[in-house]
Amino acid sequence: MKTKDIPEEATFHSYNNSAGGWGSVKALASSLMHEHVVGSGTRVLMKQNKPDGFACVSCSWAKPSDPHLFEFCENGARATAWEITDRRATPELFAQHTVSDMLSWNDLELEATGRLTHPMRYDAGSDRYVPVSWQEAFDDIGARLRDMDPKRVVFYASGRASLETSYMYQLMARMFGTNNLPDSSNMCHESTSVALPKSIGVPVGTVGLEDFEKTDCILFFGHNTGTNAPRMLHPLEEVRKRGVPVITFNPLRERGLVSFVNPQSALEMLTPARTAISSQYVQIKIGGDTAAVIGMAKHLLALDDAAQAARRPRILDVDFIKQHTAGFPQFEAVVRSTGWDDIELHSGVTRAELEAAAATYAGANAAMLMYGMGVTQHREAVRTIGMLANLLLMRGNIGKPGAGICPIRGHSNVQGQRTVGITEKPELVPNDRLRELYHFEPPMDKGLNTVEVCEQVQQGNISAFFMLGGNFVRAIPDHDQVEPAWREIPLTVQVVTKLNRSVIVHGKCSYLLPCLGRIEIDRQASGAQAVSIEDSTGCMHGSRGMVDPASEHLLSEAAIVAEVAKRILPPNPQVDWDAWVADYGRVRDAIEATWPDIFRDFNRRMWKPGGFSRPLAARERKWKTPNQLANFIVPAGLDPDPDMPADAPGVLRLMTVRGDSQFNTTVYGLDDRFRGVFGTRRVLLMNRADMDTLGLVPGTMAAAETVSDDGVQRRVARLRLEPFDIPVGCVMGYFPELNPLVPLFHHAKESKVPAAKSIPVRIVAEAVVV
């Protein structure tokens, strides 16, 4: 059953084809065949991201009201095949293998065992998970939690749970007495949630699908669209065919932002036709985004000066700046005083490249700016997002058609979970409404985020960790430091569909509660249920299950939450957990009662084609900031991480990325064809000049070691070095394999997102492959 990830079996060759095309078709067919669901999978995929179907369980990109025939991408199809697979992880599997045996399995091997079928409890005597009844599991979990201090209990949520389950989950936690509700946002877009409210007064993006039809320019920063949101390539293709410029700022030349062949176009599939996505590709250094934005802003000011001198129309939107913003004079002063030498040093690109990008941007009447985790996972991520917003504010590109800012979320419903209360920050929750509706006193102290949870685990201060989906232990930074302490947690509970590292690295008492997947039919007392999610553009959508459950023993996430809630909370006549499980429409009524402005007429509108949009004041140029204005953020510097010695001799900046055959910690295969890596994930991709300077030879086996001054050695060995098109001083490797290199303290200022995109490392050669 085991596969081997041996570097000697790896192959590397450049991939110069476009995203999409026959490569995607082949990958789709391979996924369906691998999971033995060619027939059923093909039928199910026709309902993916359709108004009468189900929302993709992977990416959260927008679902159009007029969908394509095939409204799914290669990775979305992989995620669907992964969930409806005919492979099963039954009690017999656990009888054959101890947990210690499974510790040696990699991520692919664990999840390749298939769907979990029965609730299980860890038995320390045999070192195995053994079957347990649902009743026994819930009773014991409830009894243990009731004896614990709520402040030492953590309720984690991944981004896949529905709005309904998420609402129930956060209510259970708060009624239990804790705001310890970390989620996957803490590891990715928390920087957005901190930065944008200060700039424009909302925690999410302002772009809708309709804006693609009206835009004159698109700017991309730090995102791999071809792998992480491929369905966006369809509107990008249409934009490019209209002649709209797309300017990309990335350390890597990602194939999806270079060119695209539409698999749904017979002409493109049968001819050499392809669409060039980026009209200009600016290959900045890792973390060079702030410097690049300052360079563009500097040239915009120069163009505006020239326009005034020649009595031509201004380049800056001075009326917008005067009426709607604050802080521009201070920002302008910093930009004018910053020298081009510093800008080029920190951005890694030339003045000419940045001036060309700025000139293109200046010529657009309406521009959109998209960004991903290449921006959010840095020490200075919050500052950088403020700079991106500044660039838009300079030309009034917030709150008008074809313009706006768009953080591209990864998880399917991670944005929606925040909308319905999954957050450790009590100030983001309508606690007055919760008091009124449910007659209890919500906790008002701040809860723990992801980094703080890990810190408290290491200090022995966590009594229980309840995981609603996801793979927390594998996704967190500082693996080697946190995992030993994790085993000392008195109780861990995992609500999951498949085996993963978080199941195998468990607490002293551990329960494995297998749940229905979103694509499965969820039959409750009132009939088959539907759920809802929020996409990256702030639109809410309904989703219906399409296939029979993998096992008759599975429960829905909502049912599991309700059963735990009934055992840890005193009876409350205001909350009928059983009625909510019987009919999820009642949960949606409760959500509407809690957030009436967002979820008005929720049950009816959830089936609107294209979804219904949450109200966002910034789209109407209303600014919900303390000063009621959009704010220019004034940067304190250009360095992406002034606290870490990344520019010392021999120190490189490491960014961790996801591969082509991957969704977050879920690994579908060992190939990353877009980057030309096949048969392994234990690889470091480097600039050839850095290899020559350090005396490293392609094929050399090496270790990466974090450069820090806390006295802890962080090291990942058995990595193969290969030359790659990446800026000098930069190196790339895969998440989550390289997470042990990210110190817990190496996180974004203010947001505490692990800074996995800029880790100072040294490369130490081990051996040479013969």
MARZA-496157 format. One line per 2 residues: number of its first residue (from 0); their letters; for each residue x, y, z of C-alpha. Coordinates in steps of 0.05 Angstrom, whole numbers, plus 5000, padded with zeros to 4 digits. Example, Ala and Ser with C-alpha at 12.3 -4.5 7.8 and 13.67 -1.06 7.14 Angstrom:
2
0> as> 5246,4910,5156; 5273,4979,5143
end
This chain:
770
0> mk> 5000,5000,5000; 5057,5048,5016
2> tk> 5088,5090,4962; 5159,5117,4969
4> di> 5180,5189,4963; 5253,5176,4947
6> pe> 5292,5233,4915; 5332,5184,4873
8> ea> 5267,5167,4836; 5251,5240,4823
10> tf> 5255,5272,4754; 5258,5345,4735
12> hs> 5245,5377,4669; 5217,5445,4649
14> yn> 5143,5450,4635; 5130,5502,4581
16> ns> 5058,5486,4565; 5000,5529,4585
18> ag> 4954,5519,4644; 4891,5481,4624
20> gw> 4891,5445,4558; 4905,5371,4550
22> gs> 4947,5370,4613; 4885,5386,4655
24> vk> 4842,5336,4617; 4893,5281,4629
26> al> 4899,5299,4703; 4823,5297,4710
28> as> 4818,5229,4678; 4875,5203,4721
30> sl> 4841,5227,4785; 4775,5194,4769
32> mh> 4809,5129,4750; 4853,5129,4812
34> eh> 4793,5136,4858; 4753,5085,4816
36> vv> 4696,5135,4803; 4700,5147,4728
38> gs> 4626,5138,4715; 4597,5167,4779
40> gt> 4650,5221,4783; 4635,5246,4713
42> rv> 4561,5252,4730; 4575,5288,4795
44> lm> 4623,5337,4764; 4568,5363,4719
46> kq> 4534,5390,4782; 4596,5422,4812
48> nk> 4590,5496,4825; 4522,5498,4791
50> pd> 4462,5535,4821; 4424,5470,4831
52> gf> 4486,5428,4850; 4541,5430,4902
54> ac> 4595,5479,4919; 4666,5455,4906
56> vs> 4699,5429,4970; 4766,5460,4952
58> cs> 4774,5531,4926; 4727,5587,4944
60> wa> 4727,5625,4878; 4661,5655,4856
62> kp> 4605,5613,4827; 4576,5648,4765
64> sd> 4501,5654,4754; 4510,5630,4683
66> ph> 4560,5573,4692; 4601,5539,4639
68> lf> 4583,5468,4619; 4642,5445,4661
70> ef> 4644,5493,4720; 4702,5459,4754
72> ce> 4778,5461,4750; 4830,5407,4752
74> ng> 4841,5412,4827; 4767,5419,4841
76> ar> 4755,5354,4803; 4811,5321,4843
78> at> 4777,5344,4908; 4711,5315,4885
80> aw> 4742,5248,4865; 4780,5247,4931
82> ei> 4714,5255,4970; 4671,5206,4931
84> td> 4726,5153,4924; 4707,5080,4932
86> rr> 4767,5069,4978; 4749,5057,5051
88> at> 4788,5062,5116; 4750,5011,5157
90> pe> 4762,4984,5227; 4800,4927,5194
92> lf> 4853,4977,5171; 4864,4999,5243
94> aq> 4866,4928,5267; 4923,4914,5219
96> ht> 4965,4975,5234; 4986,5008,5299
98> vs> 4987,5083,5303; 5062,5079,5310
100> dm> 5064,5044,5242; 5022,5098,5211
102> ls> 5069,5153,5236; 5118,5133,5181
104> wn> 5066,5142,5126; 5068,5207,5088
106> dl> 5008,5252,5074; 4991,5218,5008
108> el> 4994,5149,5039; 4949,5167,5098
110> ea> 4894,5197,5056; 4899,5144,5002
112> tg> 4869,5094,5051; 4801,5124,5034
114> rl> 4739,5148,5071; 4733,5132,5145
116> th> 4672,5090,5160; 4664,5083,5236
118> pm> 4675,5125,5299; 4740,5104,5333
120> ry> 4774,5113,5400; 4849,5108,5412
122> da> 4869,5049,5456; 4936,5061,5488
124> gs> 4946,4988,5507; 4945,4963,5435
126> dr> 4968,5029,5403; 4908,5025,5356
128> yv> 4844,5060,5341; 4786,5014,5359
130> pv> 4712,5019,5341; 4666,5054,5389
132> sw> 4592,5069,5386; 4570,5140,5373
134> qe> 4532,5141,5439; 4594,5119,5479
136> af> 4638,5169,5442; 4592,5228,5454
138> dd> 4580,5210,5527; 4654,5204,5543
140> ig> 4674,5266,5504; 4619,5305,5539
142> ar> 4638,5280,5608; 4711,5298,5598
144> lr> 4696,5368,5571; 4648,5384,5628
146> dm> 4704,5372,5678; 4750,5421,5642
148> dp> 4761,5496,5647; 4730,5524,5583
150> kr> 4788,5572,5575; 4834,5512,5566
152> vv> 4791,5480,5512; 4801,5496,5438
154> fy> 4749,5490,5384; 4785,5493,5317
156> as> 4749,5498,5249; 4777,5487,5180
158> gr> 4749,5523,5121; 4703,5468,5095
160> as> 4646,5467,5146; 4582,5498,5121
162> le> 4553,5564,5146; 4501,5523,5185
164> ts> 4550,5479,5221; 4597,5537,5233
166> ym> 4542,5577,5266; 4524,5519,5311
168> yq> 4597,5507,5328; 4613,5578,5349
170> lm> 4549,5582,5390; 4566,5517,5426
172> ar> 4636,5542,5442; 4611,5609,5468
174> mf> 4555,5578,5509; 4608,5531,5537
176> gt> 4647,5593,5558; 4705,5604,5510
178> nn> 4726,5645,5450; 4780,5595,5433
180> lp> 4756,5589,5361; 4818,5590,5317
182> ds> 4809,5572,5244; 4847,5565,5180
184> sn> 4842,5640,5168; 4894,5646,5224
186> mc> 4943,5611,5177; 4927,5648,5113
188> he> 4884,5710,5106; 4881,5737,5177
190> st> 4928,5790,5151; 4872,5813,5105
192> sv> 4822,5814,5162; 4868,5860,5201
194> al> 4893,5905,5145; 4832,5920,5103
196> pk> 4787,5946,5159; 4840,5998,5175
198> si> 4845,6018,5101; 4775,6013,5074
200> gv> 4731,5991,5132; 4714,5920,5110
202> pv> 4751,5855,5125; 4739,5824,5056
204> gt> 4748,5842,4983; 4704,5890,4943
206> vg> 4708,5856,4874; 4650,5818,4843
208> le> 4649,5775,4780; 4613,5830,4744
210> df> 4674,5875,4752; 4714,5832,4705
212> ek> 4669,5856,4649; 4683,5929,4664
214> td> 4755,5932,4685; 4811,5965,4645
216> ci> 4870,5935,4683; 4884,5878,4732
218> lf> 4943,5874,4780; 4963,5808,4811
220> fg> 5007,5801,4873; 5031,5736,4905
222> hn> 4982,5686,4876; 4986,5622,4836
224> tg> 4920,5625,4800; 4932,5565,4756
226> tn> 4935,5519,4816; 4897,5554,4872
228> ap> 4837,5586,4835; 4839,5559,4763
230> rm> 4766,5576,4749; 4787,5649,4751
232> lh> 4825,5636,4687; 4759,5637,4648
234> pl> 4742,5710,4664; 4816,5727,4657
236> ee> 4816,5697,4588; 4756,5740,4568
238> vr> 4790,5801,4598; 4854,5789,4558
240> kr> 4815,5778,4493; 4787,5848,4504
242> gv> 4858,5874,4506; 4858,5890,4580
244> pv> 4928,5889,4610; 4944,5841,4667
246> it> 5006,5857,4707; 5033,5803,4752
248> fn> 5081,5811,4811; 5108,5743,4833
250> pl> 5175,5712,4850; 5157,5652,4806
252> re> 5131,5652,4735; 5069,5611,4749
254> rg> 5041,5577,4687; 4970,5597,4700
256> lv> 4990,5671,4699; 5033,5662,4637
258> sf> 4985,5629,4588; 4921,5588,4587
260> vn> 4888,5539,4539; 4814,5534,4553
262> pq> 4795,5459,4557; 4724,5478,4539
264> sa> 4744,5510,4473; 4750,5461,4415
266> le> 4790,5513,4375; 4842,5521,4430
268> ml> 4846,5446,4445; 4856,5427,4372
270> tp> 4902,5483,4350; 4964,5518,4379
272> ar> 4919,5574,4403; 4930,5598,4474
274> ta> 4915,5661,4513; 4973,5700,4543
276> is> 4947,5719,4612; 5000,5768,4637
278> sq> 5017,5826,4592; 5074,5843,4639
280> yv> 5106,5795,4689; 5147,5829,4744
282> qi> 5189,5775,4778; 5201,5808,4845
284> ki> 5242,5780,4903; 5205,5743,4957
286> gg> 5173,5796,5001; 5188,5852,4951
288> dt> 5116,5873,4944; 5118,5935,4988
290> aa> 5179,5961,4951; 5146,5947,4884
292> vi> 5084,5986,4905; 5125,6044,4930
294> gm> 5162,6045,4863; 5096,6047,4825
296> ak> 5068,6100,4871; 5132,6142,4861
298> hl> 5123,6140,4786; 5049,6157,4791
300> la> 5069,6219,4830; 5120,6237,4776
302> ld> 5068,6227,4722; 5019,6270,4761
304> da> 5072,6325,4769; 5084,6324,4695
306> aq> 5010,6326,4680; 5001,6387,4724
308> aa> 5060,6423,4693; 5032,6410,4623
310> rr> 4961,6428,4646; 4936,6358,4627
312> pr> 4885,6318,4667; 4913,6294,4733
314> il> 4938,6222,4742; 4916,6220,4815
316> dv> 4842,6221,4830; 4848,6284,4872
318> df> 4773,6293,4882; 4767,6222,4909
320> ik> 4828,6231,4953; 4802,6297,4981
322> qh> 4731,6273,4993; 4741,6201,5015
324> ta> 4810,6191,5045; 4857,6211,5101
326> gf> 4933,6206,5107; 4952,6219,5035
328> pq> 5002,6276,5049; 5041,6231,5098
330> fe> 5041,6173,5049; 5062,6219,4992
332> av> 5120,6246,5034; 5147,6176,5047
334> vr> 5141,6156,4974; 5176,6219,4949
336> st> 5233,6211,5000; 5245,6137,4983
338> gw> 5303,6129,4935; 5302,6085,4874
340> dd> 5364,6048,4897; 5327,6023,4959
342> ie> 5265,6007,4917; 5306,5965,4868
344> lh> 5345,5931,4924; 5284,5908,4963
346> sg> 5238,5893,4904; 5291,5857,4863
348> vt> 5269,5889,4798; 5289,5950,4758
350> ra> 5261,6020,4760; 5242,6013,4686
352> el> 5199,5952,4701; 5162,5987,4757
354> ea> 5153,6051,4717; 5124,6011,4659
356> aa> 5075,5977,4705; 5055,6044,4736
358> at> 5045,6076,4667; 4998,6020,4647
360> ya> 4960,6026,4712; 4956,6102,4703
362> ga> 4923,6093,4635; 4865,6052,4663
364> na> 4799,6082,4683; 4782,6024,4728
366> am> 4831,5974,4757; 4826,5912,4802
368> lm> 4880,5885,4847; 4882,5811,4865
370> yg> 4928,5780,4917; 4940,5714,4953
372> mg> 4981,5683,5008; 5045,5705,4974
374> vt> 5026,5771,5007; 4991,5750,5071
376> qh> 5044,5701,5098; 5100,5751,5113
378> re> 5123,5787,5175; 5101,5853,5144
380> av> 5038,5826,5111; 4991,5875,5143
382> rt> 5035,5933,5120; 5039,5905,5050
384> ig> 4963,5898,5043; 4957,5970,5065
386> ml> 5005,5988,5009; 4963,5951,4958
388> an> 4902,5989,4982; 4941,6054,4977
390> ll> 4956,6040,4904; 4882,6033,4889
392> lm> 4863,6094,4931; 4911,6138,4892
394> rg> 4868,6131,4831; 4800,6122,4864
396> ni> 4797,6048,4847; 4752,6027,4905
398> gk> 4677,6032,4899; 4667,6038,4825
400> pg> 4650,5987,4770; 4710,5947,4745
402> ag> 4753,5966,4805; 4769,5941,4874
404> ic> 4812,5897,4916; 4805,5821,4917
406> pi> 4840,5776,4968; 4835,5707,4937
408> rg> 4816,5658,4992; 4836,5585,4990
410> hs> 4788,5544,5031; 4717,5534,5006
412> nv> 4681,5569,5062; 4735,5599,5106
414> qg> 4709,5670,5093; 4638,5647,5108
416> qr> 4658,5616,5174; 4683,5684,5197
418> tv> 4619,5716,5175; 4578,5671,5222
420> gi> 4623,5678,5283; 4683,5631,5278
422> te> 4734,5678,5308; 4774,5685,5371
424> kp> 4760,5760,5372; 4697,5777,5412
426> el> 4693,5846,5382; 4677,5815,5315
428> vp> 4616,5778,5342; 4546,5809,5353
430> nd> 4546,5789,5426; 4486,5832,5442
432> rl> 4445,5793,5392; 4470,5727,5420
434> re> 4449,5749,5490; 4381,5770,5465
436> ly> 4368,5707,5424; 4396,5654,5471
438> hf> 4393,5685,5541; 4465,5672,5561
440> ep> 4526,5714,5575; 4578,5706,5518
442> pm> 4651,5706,5540; 4683,5773,5526
444> dk> 4757,5757,5534; 4799,5745,5473
446> gl> 4808,5672,5452; 4869,5637,5424
448> nt> 4890,5641,5351; 4930,5587,5317
450> ve> 4999,5610,5339; 4975,5622,5410
452> vc> 4944,5553,5413; 5011,5522,5394
454> eq> 5046,5564,5447; 4997,5542,5500
456> vq> 5003,5469,5479; 5078,5474,5489
458> qg> 5067,5503,5558; 5019,5447,5576
460> ni> 4959,5494,5583; 4910,5461,5535
462> sa> 4863,5408,5563; 4825,5391,5500
464> ff> 4830,5405,5425; 4767,5394,5383
466> ml> 4781,5396,5308; 4722,5407,5261
468> gg> 4754,5386,5196; 4823,5401,5170
470> nf> 4891,5376,5189; 4914,5425,5243
472> vr> 4976,5388,5267; 5003,5382,5196
474> ai> 4988,5454,5177; 5019,5490,5236
476> pd> 5089,5519,5239; 5146,5492,5282
478> hd> 5124,5419,5274; 5183,5388,5309
480> qv> 5174,5433,5369; 5099,5427,5377
482> ep> 5085,5354,5360; 5117,5324,5423
484> aw> 5076,5370,5467; 5013,5354,5427
486> re> 5015,5282,5452; 5007,5308,5523
488> ip> 4940,5340,5511; 4889,5303,5554
490> lt> 4835,5300,5499; 4836,5308,5424
492> vq> 4775,5300,5380; 4779,5298,5304
494> vv> 4717,5307,5260; 4744,5286,5192
496> tk> 4729,5246,5129; 4797,5214,5120
498> ln> 4861,5196,5157; 4912,5252,5163
500> rs> 4971,5271,5207; 4925,5303,5260
502> vi> 4892,5235,5271; 4958,5200,5280
504> vh> 4991,5253,5324; 4938,5254,5380
506> gk> 4928,5269,5453; 4926,5219,5510
508> cs> 4853,5205,5498; 4833,5212,5425
510> yl> 4768,5204,5386; 4761,5198,5311
512> lp> 4691,5220,5289; 4679,5208,5214
514> cl> 4630,5255,5181; 4592,5263,5117
516> gr> 4626,5301,5061; 4591,5360,5028
518> ie> 4579,5320,4964; 4541,5266,5001
520> id> 4466,5267,5012; 4452,5289,5083
522> rq> 4386,5256,5104; 4354,5282,5168
524> as> 4285,5278,5199; 4254,5329,5151
526> ga> 4288,5299,5089; 4351,5312,5050
528> qa> 4386,5375,5074; 4422,5430,5038
530> vs> 4478,5474,5065; 4507,5541,5046
532> ie> 4576,5573,5037; 4606,5641,5022
534> ds> 4655,5650,4964; 4714,5697,4958
536> tg> 4672,5753,4929; 4624,5754,4989
538> cm> 4567,5717,4955; 4526,5663,4991
540> hg> 4507,5598,4955; 4466,5537,4969
542> sr> 4496,5467,4961; 4462,5399,4956
544> gm> 4492,5331,4965; 4494,5286,4903
546> vd> 4517,5217,4924; 4501,5166,4977
548> pa> 4544,5168,5040; 4609,5128,5042
550> se> 4583,5090,5103; 4517,5082,5139
552> hl> 4553,5097,5203; 4571,5169,5184
554> ls> 4538,5230,5216; 4535,5300,5189
556> ea> 4580,5354,5219; 4518,5390,5244
558> ai> 4493,5327,5279; 4561,5315,5312
560> va> 4564,5387,5337; 4493,5382,5364
562> ev> 4506,5317,5401; 4568,5345,5435
564> ak> 4531,5410,5452; 4475,5372,5486
566> ri> 4526,5337,5531; 4568,5397,5551
568> lp> 4515,5451,5558; 4457,5458,5607
570> pn> 4388,5455,5575; 4368,5520,5542
572> pq> 4296,5528,5518; 4321,5579,5466
574> vd> 4364,5528,5430; 4332,5464,5404
576> wd> 4393,5427,5377; 4352,5368,5353
578> aw> 4304,5412,5314; 4363,5447,5281
580> va> 4392,5381,5259; 4325,5357,5234
582> dy> 4318,5418,5190; 4379,5461,5172
584> gr> 4330,5515,5149; 4319,5531,5222
586> vr> 4393,5543,5231; 4391,5591,5173
588> da> 4333,5627,5206; 4377,5634,5268
590> ie> 4435,5660,5226; 4387,5711,5195
592> at> 4363,5732,5264; 4435,5742,5286
594> wp> 4458,5781,5224; 4395,5808,5192
596> di> 4431,5858,5147; 4473,5804,5115
598> fr> 4425,5745,5113; 4358,5776,5100
600> df> 4310,5724,5072; 4366,5673,5075
602> nr> 4328,5609,5060; 4298,5636,4996
604> rm> 4358,5675,4970; 4409,5620,4980
606> wk> 4388,5588,4913; 4395,5652,4873
608> pg> 4439,5636,4812; 4507,5667,4826
610> gf> 4490,5673,4900; 4468,5735,4938
612> sr> 4521,5785,4959; 4534,5809,5030
614> pl> 4529,5884,5036; 4597,5916,5035
616> aa> 4600,5990,5051; 4666,6002,5014
618> re> 4632,5982,4949; 4588,6043,4958
620> rk> 4646,6087,4981; 4621,6086,5053
622> wk> 4678,6075,5100; 4665,6039,5166
624> tp> 4730,6062,5196; 4737,6103,5260
626> nq> 4745,6168,5220; 4693,6148,5168
628> la> 4745,6154,5113; 4789,6107,5073
630> nf> 4859,6112,5101; 4927,6114,5067
632> iv> 4974,6071,5108; 5043,6100,5118
634> pa> 5098,6047,5114; 5156,6047,5164
636> gl> 5203,6013,5115; 5212,5968,5055
638> dp> 5246,5906,5083; 5198,5846,5086
640> dp> 5228,5823,5151; 5275,5872,5185
642> dm> 5280,5827,5247; 5310,5767,5211
644> pa> 5381,5765,5181; 5359,5743,5111
646> da> 5411,5786,5076; 5470,5758,5114
648> pg> 5522,5719,5073; 5497,5650,5055
650> vl> 5426,5664,5079; 5369,5654,5030
652> rl> 5295,5671,5035; 5253,5608,5031
654> mt> 5180,5609,5009; 5137,5547,5019
656> vr> 5085,5534,4965; 5031,5484,4946
658> gd> 5041,5439,4887; 4998,5424,4826
660> sq> 4972,5359,4858; 4953,5388,4924
662> fn> 4898,5425,4962; 4925,5454,5027
664> tt> 4952,5394,5066; 4916,5344,5022
666> vy> 4967,5314,4973; 4937,5279,4912
668> gl> 5004,5259,4881; 5079,5271,4882
670> dd> 5081,5309,4816; 5080,5385,4806
672> rf> 5079,5388,4731; 5074,5463,4725
674> rg> 5142,5469,4760; 5171,5408,4726
676> vf> 5178,5367,4790; 5159,5294,4785
678> gt> 5160,5237,4835; 5178,5277,4897
680> rr> 5161,5334,4943; 5227,5334,4979
682> vl> 5260,5387,4936; 5288,5457,4940
684> lm> 5286,5499,4877; 5341,5552,4873
686> nr> 5371,5604,4827; 5431,5574,4791
688> ad> 5474,5634,4811; 5461,5620,4885
690> md> 5479,5547,4874; 5545,5568,4842
692> tl> 5560,5619,4897; 5548,5567,4951
694> gl> 5584,5512,4914; 5521,5469,4907
696> vp> 5511,5421,4850; 5444,5403,4819
698> gt> 5421,5337,4848; 5458,5349,4913
700> ma> 5421,5323,4974; 5418,5378,5026
702> aa> 5386,5402,5090; 5353,5469,5101
704> et> 5366,5502,5168; 5329,5562,5195
706> vs> 5371,5621,5215; 5346,5646,5283
708> dd> 5374,5667,5350; 5328,5629,5397
710> gv> 5376,5571,5406; 5330,5520,5373
712> qr> 5355,5481,5313; 5302,5476,5259
714> rv> 5325,5430,5203; 5293,5390,5146
716> ar> 5340,5341,5112; 5339,5296,5050
718> lr> 5320,5353,5003; 5343,5351,4931
720> le> 5370,5415,4901; 5350,5435,4831
722> pf> 5361,5500,4791; 5298,5540,4777
724> di> 5275,5607,4750; 5271,5643,4817
726> pv> 5303,5710,4836; 5373,5710,4865
728> gc> 5373,5702,4940; 5307,5663,4940
730> vm> 5291,5589,4946; 5226,5550,4941
732> gy> 5201,5486,4975; 5136,5452,4991
734> fp> 5084,5461,5046; 5073,5426,5093
736> el> 5138,5386,5088; 5179,5448,5106
738> np> 5135,5474,5162; 5186,5451,5214
740> lv> 5229,5509,5189; 5178,5563,5209
742> pl> 5188,5586,5281; 5124,5600,5319
744> fh> 5150,5671,5332; 5161,5682,5257
746> ha> 5092,5708,5241; 5059,5769,5212
748> ke> 5058,5829,5258; 4988,5844,5284
750> sk> 4954,5784,5250; 5001,5728,5274
752> vp> 4995,5690,5207; 5056,5644,5203
754> aa> 5107,5678,5157; 5117,5616,5113
756> ks> 5132,5656,5051; 5197,5687,5077
758> ip> 5239,5642,5121; 5314,5657,5128
760> vr> 5351,5592,5116; 5420,5564,5102
762> iv> 5428,5505,5055; 5477,5451,5078
764> ae> 5498,5398,5027; 5493,5326,5051
766> av> 5512,5282,4992; 5512,5280,4916
768> vv> 5466,5235,4876; 5508,5191,4831
end
